[in-house]
């Protein structure tokens, strides 16, 4: 799974660089409206290609964390819940804009 994540990052970087050089760079000196129109057109094209590849329905993804449950003192704590709690506390400690939602879980 980690290899797939790294591969996705590399492919996204290369794809972004190619799009910038081939599509954005030629219209760089044009009106800002032209750049906006080209960007919206690229969004629509990429979105349509993604729908052709994967369909427009909802897709279920497997959990990123293993299905391991930690049971200290008889309490059931899935690893995913522990990781999310740690992430919320780190965001709250950093004072980021997301900290407001991290301090008051629903």
N, C-alpha and C positions, 0 to 999 in steps of 0.2 A: 504494500500500500504506500509506503514512503517513497518507493521508486516512482510510482504513478504520480504522486504529488510533485516530486522534483521534476519529472518529465513534463507535467502540465505547466509548471512555472517556466521552464526553458522554452517550451513551444509557444506559450503566450508572449514571452519576451521577444522571440524571433518574429512571430506574427505581427506584433505591434510595431517593431522596427521596420518590417517590410511595408506595412500599411502606411506608416509615416513617410517613408522614402518614395513610395510609388504613387500614393493617392494624395496625401496632404501636402507634401513638399511642392508639387507643381502649382498648386493654387495658393501657396503661402502669401504671395504678394498681392493677391486679389482682395476684394472687399471682404470684411468680416462676415457679411451675410453669405458669401459664397462658401466660406469655410464651414459655417454652420450648416448650410444645405448639404454639403459633401459629407459632413459628420453624421447628420441625420440619415442620409442615404446609406452610409456604411452600416449604421445601427440596424436599419431595416433589412439590409442584405444579410448581415450576420445572423440576425434573429430568424429570418426565413430559412437560412441554411440549417440552423440549429433545429428548427421545427421539422424540417425534412428529415434530418438525421435521427432525431429522438422522438418525434411526435409532439403533439401539443398537450397531451394529457399529463397528469401529475406523475412524477417518477419517485419511487421510494429509494432512498440511499441507505446502505448498511451503516450501522453505528461506527463512528471513528474509533471508539474505545472498545476494548474487548468486553465481553459479557461477564465480567468477573464481579462478584459481589463480596464486599468486605463486611464481616459481621463482628465488630468489636462489641463485647457485652451483650450479645444477642440482638443488636440493632442491625437492620438490613440497610446497607449503604452501597448502591451500585457505583462503580468506578466513575461513570459519567457524571453522577451527581456531585461526587467529591471534586472532580476536575472543574465543574462549573462553579462550585462554591469558592474554590481557590481563585479562579479567574475573576469572579465578582469582587472578592476582597482585594485583589491586586488593583482592579480598576478604581475601587473606592479609595484605596490608599494613594493612588497616583493623582487623584483629583481631576480626572478627565471628564469631559461632558457626559460620558456614559455612566459616570459614577452616580448620578441622580437615580437612574433606574436600577443600579446595582445595590444601592443602599436600602431600597424598599422593594423586596421581592413580592410578587403578587401572590 
